[in-house]
């Protein structure tokens, strides 16, 4: 291995670029405050050039990896003595490809951000955290040990929190609160898992985890450590039941940030899950079953929420949850299939990339719609896309891809995942998993039809509003059009030529997931593979006609026209139903009562011991005051006083009770000593004396 300082550029350059951009923006604002929107042009140009440079560097680094077929470039970077350990980075096929995908998505998001945020507040802050989150995300994807992964994972969580809170209104702050709570709790549980894993295996190197795990005798503790890590990674991925931040964070964040949250940041969670599944628990059937079950619930739950949603970005957010479920199904099948898991490996990776590119296209399109309408409710934006062929074509490319329609990227990855389930076979449980897979794919078709029909085919019920939509010819500028058209074009080419794009990319990335031999190529357009897609498409059309149009729309009394309604029960919200009451009310109340009981038990035990085992012994003589010493001194002084009164003080006798005076003085001395002994200074003094004596002992002996 050789040390390549260029690996540091994708990670640390965005942090420096963010600080420089923030300084440039602050100077521009100070120089010309009255020209809102135009005075920040130098900062915007710097940000765009920075992300373009990041993308170019990743392409340059990819040369050596691609030439080796993804086996790695032979490069690594180790930065020692960072918080007591080293930061370790490496580059292989998987890391290289996802670094390129991340840089490409940031470049397109930055292009749209300039127009999208033109009338928003806190633009300077947004761009600062846009770039710093890029650096943190690259740090996660290029990390070669779990310590480095964790460090940049947490940085990414805190910097991306600002995206969710960007608007600083009540919904965004509440969503940001949820996002941060899930990230922090997940991060703490993940850290517990890292501590436990390091104690058992003695290494955090990702490449060494598999060999170390084989030698570990305490498998139950290994599963416990893996479970803790899965909580942290699953929270970021948006897997059930830690998905609660997804449907709330995406609608309130700026659309370019939503594209990155959905398309890339969730993949850092999948990246961590792959580390566990393909390194720590490679070909482990029990672990694969767990991931498959989580994936199935996430896949179906997200699709169901999306069908019921009437908010454009919330629908796309719930869709992200569902697609993460599809990916987790692939990860689970890798474990179940063992060494014969090529279909699952390729399907998992390709659906990761497909989902990233698809959500880039769909969220950027949603951003253009929001820029012009300032609303996201389907009834309000209904008809906006009529007579806008460019926007309709861009959105349609993303919709067909995510629906798994043949000739588009999502079809290829979903076909591979479906075939991996069929290849495994199994009993009724796997049959149920296959049916749930196809039905969830049908729900995906249904909610994408709903979005496309509402925005691009139906007319708005308000004729005046529809006329305003029709007048919007210049609904996005050249930079925004370039971002959307470029993203859609890449997605389209990626899916149209799977042999030259998707298959080659999967072969380069497969080594990270423990696969060496690819096997025979898949006939994607064979009748058997096409039948799976046709089943899902048929289910989707039926759900759209008989559920969405018939049950999830109602007629208005005045106009008689149908409107979309949110029929999802308001109380069926895991955050408000379970998490917030449990964490903010039930847990504090329960542990408060428990602590009071334990405190009372301690007092009760002390009283019982004083009354029984440690009962006070009765004194033969109970002195009214003082102790034996003060009484003795007092009586002696009283005797001296009596002699004096009979002799030299006979003319002026003194009558004092020295027993009482000695008792009073003794009590005063005792109280003073107690105060001294309880004081911090006295404790520190004793500590210093003890430390000095210890040092003297060590020096002399």
QUIGI-V313013 format. One record per residue. N is the residue number from 1. OMEGA is omega in whole degrees, -180 to 180 (none if undefined). D_CENTER is the distance of its C-alpha to the mean C-alpha in Angstrom with 2 decimals. Layout:
# QUIGI-V313013
n:N omega:OMEGA d_center:D_CENTER
n:N omega:OMEGA d_center:D_CENTER
This chain:
# QUIGI-V313013
n:1 omega:176 d_center:32.18
n:2 omega:-178 d_center:32.59
n:3 omega:-175 d_center:30.60
n:4 omega:-178 d_center:29.52
n:5 omega:179 d_center:28.74
n:6 omega:176 d_center:27.70
n:7 omega:179 d_center:24.38
n:8 omega:-174 d_center:23.59
n:9 omega:-179 d_center:24.17
n:10 omega:-177 d_center:21.11
n:11 omega:-169 d_center:18.87
n:12 omega:178 d_center:20.94
n:13 omega:180 d_center:22.91
n:14 omega:177 d_center:20.24
n:15 omega:179 d_center:19.87
n:16 omega:180 d_center:23.67
n:17 omega:178 d_center:23.97
n:18 omega:179 d_center:21.67
n:19 omega:178 d_center:23.89
n:20 omega:179 d_center:27.02
n:21 omega:178 d_center:26.02
n:22 omega:179 d_center:25.33
n:23 omega:178 d_center:28.76
n:24 omega:179 d_center:30.49
n:25 omega:179 d_center:29.12
n:26 omega:178 d_center:30.23
n:27 omega:179 d_center:33.67
n:28 omega:179 d_center:34.06
n:29 omega:-180 d_center:33.24
n:30 omega:-176 d_center:35.73
n:31 omega:-173 d_center:38.35
n:32 omega:-175 d_center:38.47
n:33 omega:-175 d_center:36.77
n:34 omega:-180 d_center:38.91
n:35 omega:-177 d_center:37.82
n:36 omega:174 d_center:34.46
n:37 omega:-177 d_center:32.43
n:38 omega:-176 d_center:34.83
n:39 omega:-178 d_center:34.85
n:40 omega:-178 d_center:31.34
n:41 omega:178 d_center:32.39
n:42 omega:178 d_center:32.50
n:43 omega:-180 d_center:28.91
n:44 omega:179 d_center:27.80
n:45 omega:179 d_center:29.92
n:46 omega:-180 d_center:28.48
n:47 omega:-179 d_center:24.86
n:48 omega:178 d_center:25.97
n:49 omega:-180 d_center:28.05
n:50 omega:-179 d_center:25.26
n:51 omega:175 d_center:22.91
n:52 omega:178 d_center:26.04
n:53 omega:177 d_center:26.90
n:54 omega:179 d_center:23.47
n:55 omega:-180 d_center:23.97
n:56 omega:180 d_center:27.54
n:57 omega:178 d_center:26.72
n:58 omega:177 d_center:24.30
n:59 omega:179 d_center:27.16
n:60 omega:178 d_center:29.57
n:61 omega:-176 d_center:27.59
n:62 omega:-175 d_center:27.37
n:63 omega:-175 d_center:31.16
n:64 omega:-179 d_center:31.63
n:65 omega:-179 d_center:28.88
n:66 omega:179 d_center:30.16
n:67 omega:179 d_center:33.66
n:68 omega:180 d_center:32.83
n:69 omega:177 d_center:31.33
n:70 omega:-177 d_center:27.80
n:71 omega:-179 d_center:29.01
n:72 omega:-178 d_center:27.74
n:73 omega:-174 d_center:29.43
n:74 omega:-177 d_center:30.67
n:75 omega:171 d_center:28.70
n:76 omega:179 d_center:26.46
n:77 omega:178 d_center:25.72
n:78 omega:177 d_center:25.63
n:79 omega:-173 d_center:25.32
n:80 omega:170 d_center:26.77
n:81 omega:172 d_center:26.60
n:82 omega:-177 d_center:23.15
n:83 omega:176 d_center:22.45
n:84 omega:179 d_center:24.91
n:85 omega:-179 d_center:23.57
n:86 omega:170 d_center:23.45
n:87 omega:-174 d_center:20.90
n:88 omega:180 d_center:21.52
n:89 omega:177 d_center:21.04
n:90 omega:-177 d_center:22.74
n:91 omega:172 d_center:23.30
n:92 omega:-175 d_center:24.02
n:93 omega:-179 d_center:24.14
n:94 omega:-178 d_center:20.60
n:95 omega:180 d_center:19.15
n:96 omega:-177 d_center:21.86
n:97 omega:-179 d_center:21.34
n:98 omega:171 d_center:17.62
n:99 omega:177 d_center:18.36
n:100 omega:179 d_center:21.03
n:101 omega:-179 d_center:18.97
n:102 omega:-179 d_center:16.36
n:103 omega:178 d_center:19.36
n:104 omega:-179 d_center:21.17
n:105 omega:178 d_center:18.51
n:106 omega:179 d_center:18.20
n:107 omega:-180 d_center:22.00
n:108 omega:178 d_center:22.42
n:109 omega:179 d_center:19.92
n:110 omega:179 d_center:21.81
n:111 omega:179 d_center:25.08
n:112 omega:-174 d_center:24.27
n:113 omega:-176 d_center:22.76
n:114 omega:179 d_center:26.23
n:115 omega:-176 d_center:27.87
n:116 omega:-175 d_center:25.02
n:117 omega:-174 d_center:24.66
n:118 omega:-178 d_center:28.42
n:119 omega:180 d_center:28.97
n:120 omega:175 d_center:25.73
n:121 omega:173 d_center:25.54
n:122 omega:179 d_center:23.60
n:123 omega:-179 d_center:23.62
n:124 omega:178 d_center:23.99
n:125 omega:-179 d_center:20.82
n:126 omega:-178 d_center:18.93
n:127 omega:176 d_center:20.34
n:128 omega:-177 d_center:19.67
n:129 omega:172 d_center:15.90
n:130 omega:-178 d_center:16.15
n:131 omega:-180 d_center:17.74
n:132 omega:177 d_center:15.89
n:133 omega:175 d_center:12.52
n:134 omega:179 d_center:14.66
n:135 omega:180 d_center:15.87
n:136 omega:180 d_center:12.62
n:137 omega:176 d_center:11.50
n:138 omega:177 d_center:15.03
n:139 omega:178 d_center:14.84
n:140 omega:-174 d_center:12.19
n:141 omega:-179 d_center:14.30
n:142 omega:-177 d_center:17.56
n:143 omega:179 d_center:16.89
n:144 omega:171 d_center:19.43
n:145 omega:-173 d_center:18.56
n:146 omega:176 d_center:15.69
n:147 omega:178 d_center:16.44
n:148 omega:178 d_center:15.92
n:149 omega:-178 d_center:12.76
n:150 omega:-177 d_center:11.33
n:151 omega:-179 d_center:12.91
n:152 omega:176 d_center:11.66
n:153 omega:180 d_center:8.05
n:154 omega:175 d_center:8.38
n:155 omega:179 d_center:10.62
n:156 omega:-180 d_center:8.43
n:157 omega:-177 d_center:5.99
n:158 omega:180 d_center:9.46
n:159 omega:179 d_center:11.27
n:160 omega:174 d_center:9.34
n:161 omega:-178 d_center:9.70
n:162 omega:177 d_center:13.33
n:163 omega:-176 d_center:13.18
n:164 omega:-178 d_center:12.39
n:165 omega:-171 d_center:15.09
n:166 omega:-176 d_center:17.42
n:167 omega:177 d_center:20.14
n:168 omega:172 d_center:20.35
n:169 omega:-173 d_center:21.83
n:170 omega:179 d_center:21.33
n:171 omega:-178 d_center:19.05
n:172 omega:179 d_center:16.71
n:173 omega:178 d_center:16.69
n:174 omega:177 d_center:16.11
n:175 omega:178 d_center:13.16
n:176 omega:177 d_center:11.76
n:177 omega:178 d_center:12.62
n:178 omega:-180 d_center:10.77
n:179 omega:-178 d_center:7.48
n:180 omega:179 d_center:8.23
n:181 omega:179 d_center:9.56
n:182 omega:-179 d_center:6.84
n:183 omega:-177 d_center:4.73
n:184 omega:180 d_center:8.32
n:185 omega:177 d_center:9.62
n:186 omega:179 d_center:7.32
n:187 omega:179 d_center:8.10
n:188 omega:178 d_center:11.64
n:189 omega:177 d_center:12.13
n:190 omega:179 d_center:11.07
n:191 omega:175 d_center:13.60
n:192 omega:179 d_center:16.13
n:193 omega:179 d_center:15.91
n:194 omega:177 d_center:16.50
n:195 omega:-178 d_center:19.44
n:196 omega:-179 d_center:20.87
n:197 omega:-180 d_center:20.60
n:198 omega:179 d_center:22.28
n:199 omega:-177 d_center:24.94
n:200 omega:-172 d_center:25.83
n:201 omega:-180 d_center:25.69
n:202 omega:179 d_center:26.43
n:203 omega:173 d_center:24.22
n:204 omega:178 d_center:20.66
n:205 omega:-176 d_center:21.90
n:206 omega:-179 d_center:20.15
n:207 omega:-177 d_center:23.60
n:208 omega:-174 d_center:25.22
n:209 omega:-177 d_center:22.97
n:210 omega:-179 d_center:24.96
n:211 omega:179 d_center:28.34
n:212 omega:-179 d_center:27.42
n:213 omega:178 d_center:26.09
n:214 omega:-179 d_center:29.42
n:215 omega:-178 d_center:31.30
n:216 omega:-179 d_center:29.30
n:217 omega:-177 d_center:31.49
n:218 omega:-176 d_center:29.17
n:219 omega:-179 d_center:27.14
n:220 omega:176 d_center:26.03
n:221 omega:177 d_center:24.34
n:222 omega:176 d_center:22.76
n:223 omega:178 d_center:21.28
n:224 omega:178 d_center:20.11
n:225 omega:178 d_center:18.31
n:226 omega:178 d_center:16.82
n:227 omega:178 d_center:15.75
n:228 omega:178 d_center:13.95
n:229 omega:180 d_center:12.08
n:230 omega:177 d_center:11.41
n:231 omega:-180 d_center:9.84
n:232 omega:-179 d_center:7.12
n:233 omega:179 d_center:6.86
n:234 omega:178 d_center:7.59
n:235 omega:180 d_center:5.05
n:236 omega:180 d_center:2.63
n:237 omega:-177 d_center:6.34
n:238 omega:179 d_center:7.40
n:239 omega:176 d_center:10.09
n:240 omega:4 d_center:12.65
n:241 omega:-179 d_center:12.86
n:242 omega:-177 d_center:9.23
n:243 omega:-166 d_center:9.46
n:244 omega:-179 d_center:10.93
n:245 omega:-174 d_center:8.80
n:246 omega:-177 d_center:9.63
n:247 omega:-178 d_center:13.39
n:248 omega:-177 d_center:13.44
n:249 omega:-175 d_center:11.37
n:250 omega:-179 d_center:13.03
n:251 omega:-175 d_center:16.58
n:252 omega:180 d_center:16.60
n:253 omega:173 d_center:15.06
n:254 omega:-174 d_center:17.75
n:255 omega:177 d_center:18.24
n:256 omega:177 d_center:17.80
n:257 omega:177 d_center:14.37
n:258 omega:178 d_center:13.61
n:259 omega:-179 d_center:14.93
n:260 omega:177 d_center:12.61
n:261 omega:-177 d_center:9.41
n:262 omega:-171 d_center:10.90
n:263 omega:-173 d_center:12.82
n:264 omega:-175 d_center:11.11
n:265 omega:175 d_center:7.42
n:266 omega:-179 d_center:7.11
n:267 omega:173 d_center:9.81
n:268 omega:174 d_center:8.29
n:269 omega:176 d_center:6.90
n:270 omega:177 d_center:10.50
n:271 omega:177 d_center:11.93
n:272 omega:178 d_center:11.03
n:273 omega:177 d_center:12.39
n:274 omega:176 d_center:15.38
n:275 omega:-180 d_center:16.02
n:276 omega:-172 d_center:16.42
n:277 omega:-174 d_center:18.41
n:278 omega:176 d_center:20.51
n:279 omega:-176 d_center:21.17
n:280 omega:-178 d_center:20.95
n:281 omega:-177 d_center:22.02
n:282 omega:178 d_center:23.86
n:283 omega:179 d_center:25.98
n:284 omega:-176 d_center:25.26
n:285 omega:-180 d_center:26.29
n:286 omega:178 d_center:24.95
n:287 omega:178 d_center:21.41
n:288 omega:178 d_center:21.78
n:289 omega:178 d_center:22.97
n:290 omega:-179 d_center:19.94
n:291 omega:178 d_center:17.55
n:292 omega:180 d_center:20.11
n:293 omega:177 d_center:20.25
n:294 omega:180 d_center:16.52
n:295 omega:-179 d_center:16.73
n:296 omega:179 d_center:19.88
n:297 omega:180 d_center:18.71
n:298 omega:-179 d_center:15.57
n:299 omega:-177 d_center:17.95
n:300 omega:-178 d_center:20.62
n:301 omega:179 d_center:18.71
n:302 omega:180 d_center:16.92
n:303 omega:179 d_center:20.32
n:304 omega:178 d_center:22.15
n:305 omega:-180 d_center:20.09
n:306 omega:178 d_center:20.64
n:307 omega:-177 d_center:24.35
n:308 omega:-173 d_center:24.71
n:309 omega:176 d_center:22.86
n:310 omega:177 d_center:25.21
n:311 omega:-174 d_center:22.77
n:312 omega:-176 d_center:22.35
n:313 omega:176 d_center:18.77
n:314 omega:177 d_center:17.70
n:315 omega:178 d_center:19.53
n:316 omega:178 d_center:17.75
n:317 omega:177 d_center:14.31
n:318 omega:175 d_center:15.60
n:319 omega:177 d_center:17.04
n:320 omega:177 d_center:13.76
n:321 omega:-179 d_center:12.76
n:322 omega:-179 d_center:16.24
n:323 omega:172 d_center:16.20
n:324 omega:176 d_center:13.14
n:325 omega:176 d_center:15.48
n:326 omega:-179 d_center:18.28
n:327 omega:179 d_center:16.53
n:328 omega:174 d_center:15.78
n:329 omega:177 d_center:19.44
n:330 omega:178 d_center:20.44
n:331 omega:178 d_center:18.59
n:332 omega:-180 d_center:20.36
n:333 omega:176 d_center:23.63
n:334 omega:179 d_center:23.49
n:335 omega:-178 d_center:23.81
n:336 omega:-177 d_center:26.48
n:337 omega:179 d_center:28.55
n:338 omega:-176 d_center:28.74
n:339 omega:179 d_center:30.51
n:340 omega:-172 d_center:31.46
n:341 omega:-176 d_center:27.99
n:342 omega:-180 d_center:28.52
n:343 omega:-179 d_center:27.94
n:344 omega:180 d_center:24.59
n:345 omega:-179 d_center:23.49
n:346 omega:180 d_center:24.64
n:347 omega:179 d_center:23.36
n:348 omega:-177 d_center:19.80
n:349 omega:-177 d_center:19.72
n:350 omega:178 d_center:21.66
n:351 omega:172 d_center:19.60
n:352 omega:-179 d_center:16.47
n:353 omega:179 d_center:18.61
n:354 omega:-178 d_center:20.27
n:355 omega:178 d_center:17.24
n:356 omega:-177 d_center:16.08
n:357 omega:180 d_center:19.66
n:358 omega:-178 d_center:20.28
n:359 omega:172 d_center:17.47
n:360 omega:-179 d_center:18.60
n:361 omega:-174 d_center:22.06
n:362 omega:-179 d_center:21.37
n:363 omega:175 d_center:19.16
n:364 omega:176 d_center:21.61
n:365 omega:176 d_center:24.41
n:366 omega:177 d_center:22.89
n:367 omega:178 d_center:22.72
n:368 omega:179 d_center:26.41
n:369 omega:-179 d_center:27.27
n:370 omega:179 d_center:25.60
n:371 omega:-175 d_center:27.34
n:372 omega:-175 d_center:30.63
n:373 omega:-178 d_center:30.27
n:374 omega:174 d_center:27.75
n:375 omega:-180 d_center:26.87
n:376 omega:180 d_center:24.65
n:377 omega:-177 d_center:26.65
n:378 omega:179 d_center:28.34
n:379 omega:-180 d_center:31.66
n:380 omega:-177 d_center:31.55
n:381 omega:-179 d_center:30.56
n:382 omega:178 d_center:32.78
n:383 omega:-178 d_center:35.11
n:384 omega:-174 d_center:33.52
n:385 omega:178 d_center:33.40
n:386 omega:180 d_center:37.03
n:387 omega:173 d_center:39.14
n:388 omega:-171 d_center:36.19
n:389 omega:-179 d_center:36.46
n:390 omega:180 d_center:34.16
n:391 omega:179 d_center:31.17
n:392 omega:179 d_center:32.11
n:393 omega:180 d_center:32.37
n:394 omega:-179 d_center:29.00
n:395 omega:-178 d_center:27.28
n:396 omega:177 d_center:29.41
n:397 omega:178 d_center:28.33
n:398 omega:-178 d_center:24.65
n:399 omega:-180 d_center:25.75
n:400 omega:180 d_center:28.07
n:401 omega:-178 d_center:25.61
n:402 omega:179 d_center:22.89
n:403 omega:179 d_center:25.75
n:404 omega:178 d_center:26.94
n:405 omega:179 d_center:30.36
n:406 omega:-176 d_center:32.51
n:407 omega:176 d_center:32.83
n:408 omega:-169 d_center:29.20
n:409 omega:-178 d_center:26.27
n:410 omega:178 d_center:24.48
n:411 omega:-177 d_center:27.75
n:412 omega:-177 d_center:27.89
n:413 omega:178 d_center:24.46
n:414 omega:177 d_center:24.89
n:415 omega:179 d_center:28.42
n:416 omega:179 d_center:27.37
n:417 omega:179 d_center:24.89
n:418 omega:180 d_center:27.63
n:419 omega:178 d_center:30.22
n:420 omega:177 d_center:28.23
n:421 omega:179 d_center:28.34
n:422 omega:-179 d_center:32.05
n:423 omega:-180 d_center:32.70
n:424 omega:-179 d_center:31.46
n:425 omega:179 d_center:33.65
n:426 omega:-176 d_center:33.62
n:427 omega:-177 d_center:34.69
n:428 omega:179 d_center:33.91
n:429 omega:180 d_center:30.26
n:430 omega:175 d_center:29.64
n:431 omega:177 d_center:31.87
n:432 omega:178 d_center:29.75
n:433 omega:179 d_center:26.61
n:434 omega:180 d_center:28.52
n:435 omega:179 d_center:29.69
n:436 omega:177 d_center:26.24
n:437 omega:-179 d_center:25.04
n:438 omega:-179 d_center:27.97
n:439 omega:177 d_center:27.72
n:440 omega:174 d_center:24.03
n:441 omega:176 d_center:25.16
n:442 omega:177 d_center:27.95
n:443 omega:176 d_center:25.71
n:444 omega:178 d_center:23.88
n:445 omega:-176 d_center:27.37
n:446 omega:-177 d_center:28.27
n:447 omega:175 d_center:25.56
n:448 omega:173 d_center:25.95
n:449 omega:180 d_center:29.69
n:450 omega:-179 d_center:29.17
n:451 omega:-175 d_center:27.28
n:452 omega:-180 d_center:29.79
n:453 omega:-177 d_center:32.83
n:454 omega:-173 d_center:31.83
n:455 omega:-168 d_center:31.09
n:456 omega:-177 d_center:33.62
n:457 omega:-178 d_center:36.43
n:458 omega:174 d_center:37.02
n:459 omega:176 d_center:38.65
n:460 omega:-179 d_center:37.44
n:461 omega:176 d_center:39.47
n:462 omega:-176 d_center:40.33
n:463 omega:179 d_center:42.90
n:464 omega:178 d_center:42.76
n:465 omega:178 d_center:39.01
n:466 omega:177 d_center:39.49
n:467 omega:177 d_center:42.16
n:468 omega:177 d_center:39.83
n:469 omega:-177 d_center:37.31
n:470 omega:-179 d_center:40.19
n:471 omega:-177 d_center:41.21
n:472 omega:178 d_center:37.90
n:473 omega:179 d_center:38.92
n:474 omega:-175 d_center:37.03
n:475 omega:171 d_center:33.66
n:476 omega:-178 d_center:31.79
n:477 omega:-174 d_center:33.03
n:478 omega:-180 d_center:33.57
n:479 omega:179 d_center:30.33
n:480 omega:178 d_center:28.25
n:481 omega:178 d_center:30.50
n:482 omega:180 d_center:30.06
n:483 omega:-178 d_center:26.26
n:484 omega:-178 d_center:26.47
n:485 omega:179 d_center:29.49
n:486 omega:179 d_center:28.28
n:487 omega:-179 d_center:24.95
n:488 omega:-180 d_center:26.94
n:489 omega:178 d_center:29.61
n:490 omega:179 d_center:27.33
n:491 omega:-179 d_center:25.80
n:492 omega:-180 d_center:29.36
n:493 omega:179 d_center:30.84
n:494 omega:-178 d_center:28.01
n:495 omega:-176 d_center:28.92
n:496 omega:-176 d_center:32.68
n:497 omega:-174 d_center:33.40
n:498 omega:-179 d_center:31.23
n:499 omega:-175 d_center:33.71
n:500 omega:-178 d_center:33.50
n:501 omega:-171 d_center:29.86
n:502 omega:-179 d_center:27.57
n:503 omega:-180 d_center:29.66
n:504 omega:179 d_center:30.05
n:505 omega:180 d_center:26.39
n:506 omega:179 d_center:25.57
n:507 omega:178 d_center:28.39
n:508 omega:-174 d_center:27.10
n:509 omega:-168 d_center:23.57
n:510 omega:-179 d_center:24.79
n:511 omega:179 d_center:25.61
n:512 omega:-179 d_center:22.03
n:513 omega:173 d_center:21.92
n:514 omega:-179 d_center:25.27
n:515 omega:180 d_center:27.51
n:516 omega:-179 d_center:30.71
n:517 omega:-177 d_center:33.11
n:518 omega:-176 d_center:32.14
n:519 omega:-177 d_center:34.97
n:520 omega:178 d_center:36.91
n:521 omega:-177 d_center:35.54
n:522 omega:175 d_center:34.48
n:523 omega:-172 d_center:36.77
n:524 omega:-173 d_center:34.20
n:525 omega:174 d_center:36.88
n:526 omega:-179 d_center:38.98
n:527 omega:-179 d_center:40.02
n:528 omega:180 d_center:37.97
n:529 omega:178 d_center:34.69
n:530 omega:-177 d_center:35.59
n:531 omega:178 d_center:36.32
n:532 omega:179 d_center:32.73
n:533 omega:-179 d_center:31.63
n:534 omega:177 d_center:34.71
n:535 omega:-180 d_center:33.93
n:536 omega:180 d_center:30.48
n:537 omega:178 d_center:32.04
n:538 omega:178 d_center:34.84
n:539 omega:-179 d_center:32.57
n:540 omega:179 d_center:30.63
n:541 omega:180 d_center:33.92
n:542 omega:179 d_center:35.18
n:543 omega:180 d_center:32.09
n:544 omega:-176 d_center:32.33
n:545 omega:-170 d_center:36.06
n:546 omega:178 d_center:36.40
n:547 omega:-176 d_center:33.18
n:548 omega:-178 d_center:31.76
n:549 omega:-174 d_center:35.18
n:550 omega:-173 d_center:37.06
n:551 omega:-176 d_center:34.80
n:552 omega:172 d_center:31.95
n:553 omega:178 d_center:34.41
n:554 omega:-179 d_center:37.31
n:555 omega:174 d_center:40.43
n:556 omega:-178 d_center:41.07
n:557 omega:-175 d_center:44.36
n:558 omega:-174 d_center:45.68
n:559 omega:-177 d_center:44.93
n:560 omega:-180 d_center:44.52
n:561 omega:-180 d_center:41.63
n:562 omega:176 d_center:38.49
n:563 omega:178 d_center:35.18
n:564 omega:-180 d_center:31.65
n:565 omega:176 d_center:30.64
n:566 omega:-176 d_center:27.43
n:567 omega:180 d_center:28.69
n:568 omega:-178 d_center:25.49
n:569 omega:-178 d_center:26.31
n:570 omega:-178 d_center:24.81
n:571 omega:-176 d_center:24.68
n:572 omega:179 d_center:22.57
n:573 omega:-174 d_center:19.24
n:574 omega:-179 d_center:17.22
n:575 omega:-178 d_center:15.79
n:576 omega:-177 d_center:19.36
n:577 omega:-173 d_center:21.12
n:578 omega:-168 d_center:19.46
n:579 omega:-178 d_center:16.48
n:580 omega:177 d_center:18.04
n:581 omega:-178 d_center:21.54
n:582 omega:-175 d_center:20.64
n:583 omega:-174 d_center:18.63
n:584 omega:-177 d_center:20.85
n:585 omega:-173 d_center:24.18
n:586 omega:-180 d_center:24.83
n:587 omega:179 d_center:23.31
n:588 omega:-180 d_center:24.98
n:589 omega:-178 d_center:28.20
n:590 omega:-177 d_center:28.33
n:591 omega:174 d_center:27.78
n:592 omega:178 d_center:30.11
n:593 omega:-180 d_center:32.83
n:594 omega:180 d_center:32.22
n:595 omega:177 d_center:32.61
n:596 omega:179 d_center:35.75
n:597 omega:179 d_center:37.16
n:598 omega:178 d_center:36.57
n:599 omega:178 d_center:38.09
n:600 omega:178 d_center:41.08
n:601 omega:178 d_center:41.47
n:602 omega:179 d_center:41.77
n:603 omega:180 d_center:44.41
n:604 omega:179 d_center:46.19
n:605 omega:179 d_center:46.30
n:606 omega:-180 d_center:47.78
n:607 omega:-180 d_center:50.41
n:608 omega:178 d_center:51.33
n:609 omega:178 d_center:51.71
n:610 omega:-179 d_center:53.88
n:611 omega:-175 d_center:55.99
n:612 omega:-174 d_center:56.39
n:613 omega:-177 d_center:55.75
n:614 omega:180 d_center:55.65
n:615 omega:-179 d_center:58.22
n:616 omega:177 d_center:60.14
n:617 omega:180 d_center:63.61
n:618 omega:179 d_center:66.45
n:619 omega:177 d_center:68.27
n:620 omega:-179 d_center:72.04
n:621 omega:-179 d_center:72.38
n:622 omega:-180 d_center:69.88
n:623 omega:179 d_center:70.57
n:624 omega:178 d_center:70.36
n:625 omega:178 d_center:68.67
n:626 omega:178 d_center:67.81
n:627 omega:-176 d_center:67.90
n:628 omega:-178 d_center:70.59
n:629 omega:-178 d_center:70.41
n:630 omega:178 d_center:70.72
n:631 omega:180 d_center:73.44
n:632 omega:179 d_center:75.45
n:633 omega:-179 d_center:75.21
n:634 omega:-180 d_center:76.09
n:635 omega:177 d_center:79.11
n:636 omega:180 d_center:80.32
n:637 omega:176 d_center:80.15
n:638 omega:178 d_center:81.88
n:639 omega:177 d_center:84.72
n:640 omega:179 d_center:85.05
n:641 omega:-180 d_center:85.14
n:642 omega:178 d_center:87.92
n:643 omega:-180 d_center:90.04
n:644 omega:-179 d_center:89.64
n:645 omega:-180 d_center:90.70
n:646 omega:-176 d_center:93.87
n:647 omega:-170 d_center:94.76
n:648 omega:177 d_center:93.61
n:649 omega:-177 d_center:91.71
n:650 omega:180 d_center:94.39
n:651 omega:-177 d_center:95.15
n:652 omega:-175 d_center:91.44
n:653 omega:178 d_center:89.60
n:654 omega:-179 d_center:85.75
n:655 omega:179 d_center:84.12
n:656 omega:178 d_center:80.31
n:657 omega:-177 d_center:78.26
n:658 omega:174 d_center:76.68
n:659 omega:178 d_center:74.93
n:660 omega:-179 d_center:72.88
n:661 omega:179 d_center:72.35
n:662 omega:177 d_center:71.17
n:663 omega:179 d_center:68.76
n:664 omega:-179 d_center:67.30
n:665 omega:178 d_center:66.97
n:666 omega:178 d_center:65.33
n:667 omega:179 d_center:62.71
n:668 omega:179 d_center:61.98
n:669 omega:-180 d_center:61.50
n:670 omega:179 d_center:59.20
n:671 omega:179 d_center:56.94
n:672 omega:179 d_center:56.81
n:673 omega:179 d_center:55.81
n:674 omega:179 d_center:52.98
n:675 omega:-179 d_center:51.59
n:676 omega:-177 d_center:51.76
n:677 omega:-179 d_center:50.17
n:678 omega:-175 d_center:47.20
n:679 omega:179 d_center:46.54
n:680 omega:-179 d_center:43.73
n:681 omega:180 d_center:46.35
n:682 omega:178 d_center:48.35
n:683 omega:178 d_center:45.38
n:684 omega:179 d_center:44.47
n:685 omega:178 d_center:48.16
n:686 omega:178 d_center:48.36
n:687 omega:180 d_center:45.20
n:688 omega:178 d_center:46.77
n:689 omega:179 d_center:50.03
n:690 omega:179 d_center:48.38
n:691 omega:179 d_center:46.37
n:692 omega:179 d_center:49.60
n:693 omega:178 d_center:51.52
n:694 omega:179 d_center:48.87
n:695 omega:178 d_center:48.98
n:696 omega:179 d_center:52.77
n:697 omega:-179 d_center:52.81
n:698 omega:-179 d_center:50.54
n:699 omega:-174 d_center:52.66
n:700 omega:-175 d_center:56.05
n:701 omega:none d_center:55.41
